[in-house]
């Protein structure tokens, strides 16, 4: 994989672009505390048919990590600026957790740029504002030590106990991602999550939408996905046997759900 730095009107982003030139573009957007590498398996699968574009979200990996707080208007705008810099008019979009909320924002505010939206393990409002603000403050106060603490506690939020026991290498890789995230970038994304609430707005989405829920996800539940399905006309729902990072825990089921949806659009 040869990642590159892309200059955009919103700053510099680390991206990876692979797959046939001229094929439909499929954008993958990472979750809080991860990098574009979380999509390695999907990139390998989908780059046979699609031009797969991955990027490190603002504040993550080797993308711009300016002082926050951030807002989803900024995180969604970053996607549009990346597409603009690459001369891409329309793309399929697949985001997980924070990336899923970015997809919902794009569906509400820039639906004409998207051929389809896949929202995995997410919700129109994720978590409680106070908890996000508390986490942001803790990370700002304690810096890289706080990121290490979050890395140690992340497996129970991200994966089922059986997956943690059977796939320690995947779990350790994911822990290394979060430990490496710039503290200011992570805290600023927590603040974006604290304030974003699209529950009333998503009924305006007209782009074909797939919602993927993890049957064992304690963070963004299947009920959250069902609520979004009820609000978005024509939205489809697929449930996969996984916790929060379902593309890592159940890649075959995830890819099957995403692939069959994309073929219709």
SULLINMO-V974952 format. One line per field, one symbol per residue. ss: DSSP state (H for helix, E for strand, - for the rest). phi: phi as a letter, one per 20 degrees, with the letter a starting at -180 (. if undefined). burial: I if it has 9 or more other ideal C-beta (glycine too) atoms within 8 Angstrom, else O. A space follows every 10 residues. Layout:
ss = ???
phi = ???
burial = ???
This chain:
ss = ---EEEEE-- EEEEEEEE-- ----EEEEE- -----HHHHH HHHHHH---- EEEEE----- ---------- -HHHHHHHHH HHHHH----- EEEEEE-HHH HHHHHHHHH- HHHEEEEEEE --------HH HHHHHHHHHH HHHHHHHHHH HHHHHHHH-- HHHHHH-HHH HHHHHHHHHH --HHHHHHHH HHHHH----- -HHH----EE EEEE------ -HHHHHHHHH H----EEEEE -----HHHH- HHHHHHHHHH HHH--
phi = .dfbedecfe pececccbof fnfgecedcf egnccfffeg fffffeffdc eeddbfggnc ldegcffefe cfffffffff ffgffemdeb bfcccdlgff fgffgfffdb gfedebcddd lbbfbdmdgf ffffffffff fdlfffffff ffefgfedcf gffgfecfff fffffffffe fggffffffg ffffdebdge effefdfgcd dddefdeeec egffffffff edgmfdccdd faefeffeec ffffffffff fffec
burial = OOOOOIOIOI IIIIIIIOIO OOIIIIIIII IIIIIIOIIO IIIOIIIOOI IIIIIIIIII IOIIIIOIOI IIOIIIIIII IIIIIIOIOO IIIIIIIIII IIIIIIIIOI IOIIIIIIII IIIIOIOOOO OIIOIIIIII OIIOOIIIII IOOIIOIIII OOIIOOIOOI IOIIIIIIIO IOIIIIIIII IIIIIIOIIO OIOOIOIIII IIIIIOIOII IIOIIIIIIO IIOOIIIIII IIIIIIIIII IOIIIOIIIO IIOOO
